[in-house]
Amino acid sequence: MKPENDMTAEQLCELVVEALEDLKARDIKVLDVRGKSSITDMMVVASGTSDRQVRALADSVIEKAKQHNIQPLGVEGQQASEWIVVDLVDVVVHVMLPQVRDFYNLEKLWDTNAPE
């Protein structure tokens, strides 16, 4: 299921990173998981300093995607705002509080450079 505007995963990642940078997300990482996951091509992981900022960062990603005619397939975690996942099909965005990010360590889990 491709976005309606034919944006590549890389272009969508750039859009997501821009939305996160606009609101001062911390430690933004882009992970290429093609060949590692059948769910998505790319993952973006970022931290917010508070639950309020985590929510604002996720909202910024959603708004910027919608401005480019991309509707999120799903958004999870908005109630607690410790970890919000925005599924943009080709790109899945994880915005978390630093302690949640440290605990789950998605970067290590999806490290495409790790020996198999």
MOPEPE-V774601 format. One record per residue. SS is DSSP state (~ for helix, > for strand, _ for the rest). BURIAL is + if it has 16 or more other ideal C-beta (glycine too) atoms within 10 Angstrom, else -. Layout:
SS/BURIAL
SS/BURIAL
This chain:
_/-
_/-
_/+
_/-
_/-
_/-
_/+
_/-
~/+
~/-
~/-
~/+
~/+
~/-
~/+
~/+
~/+
~/-
~/+
~/+
~/-
~/-
_/+
_/-
_/+
>/-
>/-
>/+
>/-
>/-
>/+
>/-
_/+
>/-
_/-
_/+
>/-
_/-
_/-
_/+
_/+
>/+
>/+
>/+
>/+
>/+
>/+
>/+
_/-
_/-
~/-
~/-
~/+
~/+
~/+
~/+
~/+
~/+
~/+
~/+
~/+
~/+
~/-
~/+
~/+
~/-
~/-
_/-
_/-
_/+
_/-
_/+
_/-
>/-
>/+
>/-
_/+
_/-
_/-
_/-
_/+
_/-
>/+
>/+
>/+
>/+
>/-
_/+
_/+
_/+
>/+
>/+
>/+
>/+
>/+
>/+
>/+
~/-
~/-
~/+
~/+
~/-
~/-
~/-
_/-
~/-
~/-
~/-
~/-
_/+
_/-
_/-
_/-
_/-
_/-
_/-
